[in-house]
Amino acid sequence: MSAARIAGIVLIVIGLIGFVWGGFSWTEEKTIVDLGPIQATAKERETLPITPVVSGIALVAGIVLLVIPGRKRG
């Protein structure tokens, strides 16, 4: 499998995630206070939004990379 096909698949997945969920979210735990054995932590939710326009562009670019045949060497 060529690099262009892998990139096409990744772009399609990113485009679909953007359309279905609107982006990526994750929870990050941060240490607020660290005084020897006493620690205070907080969970913070981070979000990376993907707009529908960017999702559409990623989806179309991924499909184009999969449809266009690779260059022949020789």
N, C-alpha and C positions, 0 to 999 in steps of 0.2 A: 504494500500500500504506500503510495507516494505521500509526500508532505502536503501537497495541495489537497488531496482527498481527506487527510486527517484534519487539516485546517477547515475544510468545508463542513465536516461533521461537527467540529467544535462550534463553528459559527451557527449552524442550524440549531444545536442544543441551546446556545446562549440566546438566540432569537426566540425559541419556544419558551424558555424560562421567563424571558422578558414579557411575552404576551400572556402567559398563564398566571405567573405570580407577581409580575411587576418589578422584579429584581431579586437580589440576594439579601438575606438577613442572617446574622449570627450574633451570638451572645459572647461577650468578652468579660472575664473576671479580672478586676483591677484591685491592687492593694492600695488602700487609702492611708492607713496608719500601720506602721510596723515598729512596735516598741518591745523588742525581745520576744517573750512568749505571747505577748498580746498583739493580735493582728485584727484589723478591720478591713473587710473587702466589700466590694460592691460589684454587682453584675450590671453591665451596660450593654444595651442592645444596639448593634451597629447595622446600618442598612445601606446597600448600594443599589439605588433605584435605576431601572432601565426603562427609558421612555418607549412608547410604542413605535416612534419613528426609528429609533436606533435598533429596536427589535426587528422591525421590518427590513431594514438595511442589512443587518446581520443574516437574517434568514435568506434573503435574495442572494447575497454574496456567497453564502454557503452552498445554495443550490447551484449557482453558476460554477463554483469550483468543482462540484461533483459532476455536472453535466458536460462541461468542456473537456474534451480528451487531452491527456498529457502529451507533451511534445515527444516525438520519436527521435531516438538517438541513432546516428549511423550514417 
